[in-house]
Amino acid sequence: MKKPLLVFAVAALVLPSMALAAKKDTPKATKPTLIGKYDTNKNGQLDADELEQIKSDYLADPKGELRRLDHDHDGKLSDAELAPLAGAKKAEAGDKKPGARKKKPAV
């Protein structure tokens, strides 16, 4: 009689924690998803005005899907926090590492 009761008690403790773990592992919006949503001019990267829209949307709903971008949890999205989304844009703008050599044109 005690054995079924013990099995039930263990199941009651284990099953909710398994459900919670599965919920945590649910994938969130990915970088391509955010770029697809906010890349209004469809150039494949997020420009300054598109990044500002992300900041604006975050301020409107700080507990929404964009909350994971606020790494320091200060309630704002800084340029540093949005830099991974801008990605290729930074290189295109001519930002180079200090001390990087300039390539000479082929002769």
TANOR-V423671 format. One record per pair of residues at least 6 apart in sequence whose C-alpha atoms are under 7 Angstrom apart, sorted by the first residue. I is the first residue (numbers start at 1). J is the second residue. D is the distance in whole Angstrom. If there is no record, write none. Layout:
i: (I I)
j: (J J)
d: (D D)
//
This chain:
i: (31 35 35 38 39 39 39 45 45 45 46 46 55 58 58 62 69 70 70 70 71)
j: (85 45 46 50 45 46 50 86 88 89 85 86 77 66 67 75 81 76 77 81 81)
d: (7 7 7 6 6 6 6 6 7 6 7 5 6 6 7 7 6 7 6 7 7)
//
